[in-house]
Structures are given as C-alpha cells and as structure tokens.
Amino acid sequence: MTTAHLCITLAILVYLGCMLYVGYRCSKNNNDSADFYLGGRKLGPLVTAMSAEASDMSSWLLMGLPGLAYLTGVADAGWTAIGLAIGTYLNWRIVAKRIRRYTHVAGNSITLPSFFSNRYRDEKKILQSIGAIFIVIFFIPYTASGFAACGKLFSSMFGINYQVAMVISALIIVGYTTLGGFLAASTTDFIQSIIMSIALVIVFIFGINVAGGVSAVVENAQSLPGYLTMHTTYDPVSGTEQTYPIISIVSMIAWGLGYFGMPHILLRFMAIEDEEKLKLSRRVATGWVVISLAVAVLIGIIGLAMTAAGELIPLEGSASETIIVKIADLMSQHGVLPALLAGTILAGILASTMSTADSQLLAASSSVTENLIGGVFNIKLSAKANIIVARISVIAISIIAVFLASNPNSSVFQIVSFAWAGFGATFGPVVLFSLFWKRSNKYGAIAGMISGGIMVFVWKFLVRPIGGSWNIYELLPAFIIASLFIVVVSLLTPEPEQEIYDEFDKVKRMTN
C-alpha cells in the first residue's frame, strides 16, 4: 500500500470509527420504540436542519449530480437543482411546523403511515398497512443505491472487488443504525453534513487549480456546444448541441414535489424538540442545500476541464459518477497532507451515502415493526422486545438491499430518481391534503396513495419509453393523478366525522 493510500485509509477509518462510537453512545438513550424511531422528539434546530438535508441529498449529491453535469452540461443538473432548492424551502415553510403539531395531536404518531391512520380514524389500519408496504418497496432500492455508491467508491479508489467493498460499507451503516436508532442517525447525519461540506469545498478549490484556473474551466465549457446553457444540452457521443425542451425543464423542476412525501425527511420535522426553532432550521437547511447543489454542479464542469487538461482520463456513462473519486485520487498523489484531504473527500462521499441509508433503514424498519407488526397485526411487544424486533428489521432489510446492490454497473442517479418519484407520488399528496384540506377523508387518502404508487410504475415502464412529449419524469404525472384521486374520491364518499373536523381546526389554530 502506498503512502497516499495509507493516509486515505487512515482518514476513512477514523471517520467510520467515529460513526460507530456515536451509535454506541446513542444506544443508551433508546428505552422504547418511540426513542428508537423518533428520538423522543428531542432534536435541536441545527441537528434537525442538517440531518434532514444530509439524509435528503444522499450519494447523488457527490456522485450522481456532478456526474450528470460532467456528461451533458448544466441543463439537466441545473434544473434538477433548482427544483430541489424550491422543494426544500416550501417543505420547511408550509409542512414542517404543521406536521410536527398534527402528528403529536393525532395519537402522538411516530411514523408517517401511523399518522395517516390516526388522522383519518382508520380503525382497520388500511392506510397504515398500504403506507408501510410502499415504504418497504421504495426504500429497499433507495438503500441499495447507497450501498452501491460505497462499493463504487472503494472499488474505484483501491481497485478492490466491488461486492466486498459494498458489503463492508453496508455493515458499518447497519452497525451504528442498529445500535443507536434515530438519534444516532440524526447525530451522525449532522456530522456527515459538515464532512460533505468540507469535501465539496476541497474538491472545488483543488479542481480549479489543477484545471488551470477559472478561465480555463470556463473556456473549456464554452467550447462544447450547448454545455453551459439552460435551454440546450451537450451530447458527449456526437459532440453536438441538443435542444432541451420545456417539458424536460418542467420534468426536472418536478423533483421538488418529492420532498412532501419523503418519510425520512418528514420524520425530522416530527422529532424537533422546540417547534419555534423550525424557522432557524429552515434558514440553515435552505442555505446549505442551495450552496451544496450549486457547488456539486460546478464540480462536474470543473472535472470535465481537468479531463480536457489531461489530468484525468475521460469518463463515460455511469463511470462519470466517480468524478470526485478520481479528483481525490489525483490529489492524494501530491503528498501526505493532500492525501489526508483526499481521505476527507472520500469520507464525505461515504457521509453523503450513509446519511441517507441510515435514515432509510430506520423508516423501512419502523414500517415493519410499528405499522405492520404492531399496527396491522396488533401484536403487542414489550419495550425491550420492540427494540430487538426493530433492530432485526434493520438487518433483514439491509440484507435484501445488499443483494439488489450487487450489480456494479447500476446508476446511482437513476435508482434514486425512481425511488424519489415513488415516495413523492405515494405520500406527498396525502401529506398535503391531510394537513391542509379538512374535507379529505380516509377513502380519498387510500385512493390517492394507491393510484400515486401504481402510476409511478406505469409511467416509468410503459408510458415514458414512448418518448417525445411523453418523456416526463414519472413523479409529476403520478403526483397529479394521486391528487385528483384524493379530491374526487373524498367528495364522492361520506364526510369525515365531526371529531376529525374538530381536531383539524385545533391544529390549524395552533399553527396560525
């Protein structure tokens, strides 16, 4: 092992050791399932903000998004970033405080599916069971994308077997999540967001320097037809400019709709200790997201300039997602300190992956234990037994995700985009209507959840392949269909009971 690789390995091992230690310390605070899955609603404003966004951004912030910008320019990546920035702000602005209060008033709900059942007085737990099933369906591939990103990272950097690297990474994530639960996930996510930020800054500065300065980066981007505009895109195969239609712009901005249905993000809103601090959390979260997304896109552009300067080999297809890894590898060849900084960069990629995977594991596990075992099947467990079952669920879901992540050629960006659409369309409309429309009822919520989830698959695999004007990101049409079903079915079925109206008005008065 070279000195560079030794320094990188040391930096990563220190980081991984710290994550496991946090998990161990947080494990002492888990007395029941409410602590394990929601941290006893005791998160501070900064941890709430940064852990929510770190769990949101996932590995595609440091791999998928720069890789997309590297290949085709700023249009695809830029419009996606704009949609996410808008969605982040609106989610914090209109959903955060209301869902914090409503979940507490509606039976002190600690998961999203249980909130739906409690909100609509769904005594048969139909909403809870359907929600839990969809969470498991979409979170397993989402978690698998995180494991795949880790595998690509170590395989690309050290030349080791992809599957071995992926399994080792999965074991670390499962280790601290199983030990510390939600509090460990949130605390580590806060730490990971800081490491991710440091990694972005280091790569940005080093990349510009190696590429020959800002002017060299700009000149290279300008030399590629359609690369720097928001209404055209660059085709790396033909080297020509391609029109970027309005429908594609709308499709990419639609990514922002996904925020309203992300269980692992909404759980942070539900878990904050002082809801009055949500304004501070919103400002911190939105600012961090805007800056991080912008820098990630710029890194893709800088990476291409480094390739043009002969510092990096050209990357094609899904290999473009390793652009930051390649930059870190190049940095490690410049001495001990740069090698340690390169290790920090790679730890940042690990952080972006782990911060999402741990939250996804918890959300999927809570669906199995709280919503299916405890809610639907009504199996009563002691507090200690509940924690044990929760941890077993985390391990079982991880094993399935590892099998799904076994293909080294899978695209992190594509897997994340499908899972994101699934959650956004399945839960997003139900969340919004449950919080803001008093007349919505359980029948509408059930219809909206099922239609949204099914439409994601239908549009992705049957409609979108037609191409042309049908080539729309599946989240947008599925979100619209789900919303229509909620409205129409709610109006065609009996009104909610007066008790539900009274509770809605109570939450509304508290929020205003």
N, C-alpha and C positions, 0 to 999 in steps of 0.2 A: 504494500500500500504506500502510495506517495505521500509526501508531507502535506500536500494540498488536500488529498482525500482524508488524511488523518484529522486535519483541522476541521473539515466539514463534518466528518463523523462525530467528532467531539462536540461541536456546536449542536448537532441534532440530538445526540444522546442526552446532553444537558437539558435541552428543551423537553424531550419525551419524559425524562425523569421528573421534571417539574410538574408536568401534567398528571402523572401518576400520583405524585405526592399530594397535589390538590384534591384528587379523587379520594385519596385515603383520609385527608383531613375533613372533607365534606361528608364522608360516610358516617361520621359521628353525630351528624345533625339529622339523620333520617330515622325518625321514630315511627312513621306510618307512611301510607301511600301518598297522602297529601304533601308530605315533606319530600318524598322521592320524586314526585311528578310536578310539583309546583313550588317547591322550596319554602312552603309555609307562607307564601305571599310576602316575602321579606326582602325583595331585591331593592337595591338603591338605584337612583336615577341614572348614574353613569353605567353601572353594570347592565341595567335594563336596556339602555340605548345601544351600547356597543355589543353586547351579547346578541341582541336581536339582529343587528346588521351583520355581524360576523357569521351568525348561523344562516342568514339570508344569502350572503354573497357566495359562499361555498368555493370550491376549487375553480369554478369557471371564471372568477374574478382575476386570478393569477395564471390561469391556463386557457380556458375557453375564450374569454373576451380578447386578450392580446393575440391569441392565435387567429381569431376571426379577422381582426384588424390587419394583422400581418399578411393574410392571404388576399383579402378583397378590398381593403381600404376602410374609410371611416363611415360609410353609409350604413351598412348592416350593424356594425358595432355601435356606432354613434346613436342611431335611432333607438336601438335597444337600451342603451344607457339613459337616454332621455326619458323613455317610458318608465324605466325603473326608478329614476330620480323622482318623477312626478308621483308614481305609485307609493313610494316610500313616504313622501310628505303627506299625501292625502290619508294614508293609513294611520299615521301618527295623529293627524289633525282631526279626523272625524270618527275614527273607530276606537282608538286606544282607551280614552277615558270612559267611554260608554260601555265597552265590553268589560272593562275592569269592574265597573259597578254592577252591571247586569249579571255577570257570572257569579258575583258574590250574593246578590239578592235572590237569584234563581237557584236556590238549593246549594249555594256555595260550590258551584260546578268547578271541577279541576281539570276537565278535558273539554274539547270543543264538541264532540258528539253528545256528552252528558249535558252540556249547556243547551243544545237544541232540544233534547227530550224534556229537560226541566222547563225551558222557556215556553214550550207549546203543550205542556202537561201530557206528554206522550207516554201514557202508563204502560203500553205494550212494548216500549223501548225500540220501536221500529227505526226511528231516526238514529238512535244510538248505535244500533247494530249495523245499519247501512253505512253510517259515517265511519265506524270502526273498520269495516271491510274495505272501503275505499282508501282509508289511510294506509292500511297494510299494503294494498295493491300498488299505490303510487309511491309510498315511502321506501319500499324494498329496492326498486330500481334506482331511486334517488340516492339511497345509501350506497348502493353498488357503484354508482358513478364516483362517489368519494373514495371508495376503496381502489377503484380503477386509477384514479388520479395519483394516489400514493404509489401504486405499482409502476405507473409510467415514470414517476419522478425518480425512484431509486433504480429502476431498470435503465433509464436513460443516463443517469449520472454515474453509476458504478458498474454498469454492464452486467448486473446480476439478473437471475431469472425473474421475469415479471410476476409470475404467480407467487413465488416465495416472498418477494418484496411486498406484494399486495396483502398476503396473509399476515405477515409480521405487523404491518401498519394497522390492519383490522384488529389484531389482538390488543394493541396499545389503546385504540379508541374504545373498544369494548371494555378494557380493563378499568379505566377511570370512570367511564359512564356507569358500569355495573356497580362500582364501589360507591360513588358519590351522588348519583342521580341528577336531578335537575339543578341543584345548587352547584355541583361540580361542573356540569355542562355550562352553566351560565358564567361561573367564575373563570373557567378555562377559556371560554369564548371571549370574555373581556380581555384576558391576557393575550389571546390569539389575535384579536383585532389590532392590538398595539404592534405585535410582531409583523402582521400583514402590512401595516402602515410603514414600518421601518423598511421592510423588504421592497415595497414599491418605490420608496424614495431612493434607496441604494441602487436599484436597477436603473431607475430613471437617470440618475446622475452619471453612473458608470457608462451606461449605454450611449448617451450623448457624447461623452468624452471619447469613447472608442470609435464611434461612427464618424468623428471629425468635426463635431460641434453642431450647434443648432442649424446653421446654414446648410451643412451637408445633408442633414436629415430632411430639411425642407426641400432642398433641390432634388434629392432622390425621389421623394414622394410626388413632387410636381412633374417629374419626368415620366411618371406612369399614368396613362390616360384614365381619367375617372376615379383615381385613387383618393383624392382629397376632397371631393365634393359630396354633398349630402343627397344629391338627386341622381347620381350615377355611381357605378361600382366598377372595380377593376377585375378583369378575368385573367388569373395568373397563367392559365393554359395557353390562351391565344394572345395574351398581352394586349388585349383591346378593351375599350370602354363599353360598358353595358348600361342600358337605361335602368334606372331604379324607379319603378312605377309607384304611384300614390298608394296603391293597395298594399304594397310592401312596407311603405312608411307607416301606414295605419296598423299593419300587422305587427310590426316591431314595437311600436308605442304601446300596443295592447299588452305587452309584457307587464306593464304596470298594474293591470287588473288582477294579476296573480296574487298580489300582496293581501288582498281582502280575504283570501282563503287559505293562507299558509298557517297550519296549526302550530308549527314550531316558532313562528314569529308572534302570533296572537297569544301564545302562552306567556310570552314576556310581558305583554300588556296586563294580562290577568295576574301576574305574580308580583308587580311592583308594590312596595310597602306603602308609600305615600303617593296617592294618585295626583296630588297637586304638583308633584315634581315631574309629571309627564311632559310639561311644556319644555323644561330643560332637556329632558331626554329627547324630545322631538328635534330640538335645535342641534343637539350634538349628533344625533343619528343622521339627520338630513345632510348636514355639512360634511360628515365623514363619507357618506355614500357618494355625493356629488364629486368630491375631490378624488376619491378612490377610483370611481368609474372613469373619470377623465384621464387620470394617470395610466390606468390599465390600457385604455385605447391608445394613448401616446406611446406606450412601451411596444405595442405591436408595430407601430410606424417606425420607431427607433430600431427595433430588431431587424426590420427589412433593410434599413440603411446600413446596419452593421454587416448584413449579408452582402449588400452591394459593395461595401468597402473591403470584402474578402476576409472579414474577421470571423464570420460564421458560415457554415455550409447551408445551402438552400434547404428549406423545409417545405414539404408538400403534404396536402391532405391533413389528417388528424395529427401528424407529426408537428404541425405548426403550434399545437397546444403546449409543446415543450420549449417554446422560445425562451421563457425566463430561466428554465433549467440550463439551456445552452449558454445563456449570458452568465449565469452563476459559475458554470464550469470554466468559462473563459476567464472570469475574474479570479478564480482560485489559482490560476497559473502565474499570478503576479506577486506571490509572496505569502507569508504567514497571515498577516493582518487581512489582506484581501480574501484569503481562503476562509478565515473565520467569518468575514462579512458574507461570503458566498454561502457558508453554512447557515447564517441567519436568514438569507433569502430562501433557501430550501426549507428551513423551519417555517418560514412564512407561508410557503405553499402547503406544507403539512397543516399549518394552523388553519388556513382557509378551508381545507378539506375536513379536518377534524371538527371544526366549529359547527359545520353543518351536519356531518354524520352523527355526532353525539346527540344533537337535538332531534334528528330524525329517528334515531333508535328509540329515544325516550317517548316520542309521540306515538310511534308504532307500538311500542310495548304497552303504553297506557291504554291504547285501543283494545289490546288483547285482554289485559288484566282488569281494568276498570270498566270498560264498556261492554265487552263480551262475557268474560267470566263473572264479574261482579254485577253488571247491569242486566244483560240479556238473560243469562242462565241463572242469575240470582244465587250464585254460590258464595256463601259467607265465609270469609277467611279472617283469621286473627291478624293484628297489625304486623306481627313478625312474619307470618306465613305470606301475607300480601307482598311484603318486601322481597321475600325469596322468589315468589312467582314472578314478580316484576323483573328481577334480575335474570331469571331463567328465560323470560320472554326476550330480553335484550340479546342474550346469547343465541337463541334459536333464530331470531330474525337476522342476526349478523351472519350466521352460517349460510342462510339462503342467499343473502346479498353477496357473500364471497363467491358462491357458485355462479351468480349472474355476472360478476365482475371478472370472470376467468379469461375473457377474450381481450387480449391486449390491443386490438385494433378498434375497439369501441370508442366513439367520440363522446367526451365528457359533456361538451356543449349540447349535443343532440339528446342525450339521455336526460340532462337537466331540463331542457326546454319542454320535453314531453311530460315529465313529472310535474313541472311548474304549471303547465296548462291543466293537468288533471286536478290539482288542488284548487287552482284559481276558479275553474268552472264548476267543480263539485261543491265547494264550500263557500266561495266568495259571494255569490248572490244570496245564499241562505243567511250568511252572516249579516249582510247589509239590510236585507228585508226584516230579519229578526230584530235588529237593533233600531230600525227607523220606520217600519210600517206596522202600525198596530193591527191592521185588518188581516195581515198574513196569518195563516194557520198551519197546523201540522201537515195537512194534506198537500198544501202548496209547497211546503218545505220538502216533503218526501218526493214530490214530483220534480221539483227543481234540482234536488241532489241527484236523483237517478238520471234525469234527462241530461244534465250537465256532464256527468261522468261518462255516460254512453256516447254522447256527441263528440267528446274528445277522441275516442277510438274511431268512430265513424268518419269524422272529418280527417283525422290523421292518416288513416289507412285506405279509405275508399274515395273521399272527395278530393283531398289535396293533391293526390297523384295525378289528377286530370290536368293540372297545371293551368296556366293562364290566369284569369281573374279568380279562379278557384284556389289558387296557391296562397291561401291566407293562413296565418298561424292559428292552429286549432283552438287556442284559448278564446279568441274573440267570438267566433260563431257559437261556440259551446256556452260561453258566458251569457250571450244574448238569449239563446234558446232556454237556458235554465231560468233566467229572469222572467221570460214570458210565461213559462210553465207555472212559476210561483204565483204570478199575478192572476192568471186565468183560472187556475185550479182553486186558489184561495177565494176568488169571487164566486165560483160556481158551487162551493161547498159551504156548510154552516159557519157562521161567525164564531170566533173564539169565545170562551166563557168570560163572564164579567171579571172573574178573578185574574185572568190573563190581562185584560184591559187595565185593571187597577194596578197591577204590577208594572206594566209598561209605563203608565202615567207616573208612577212613583220614581222609576229610574229616570224618566225624562225630566222631572222636577229636580232631581239630584244633580243631573248633568248640566242643566241650564244655569 
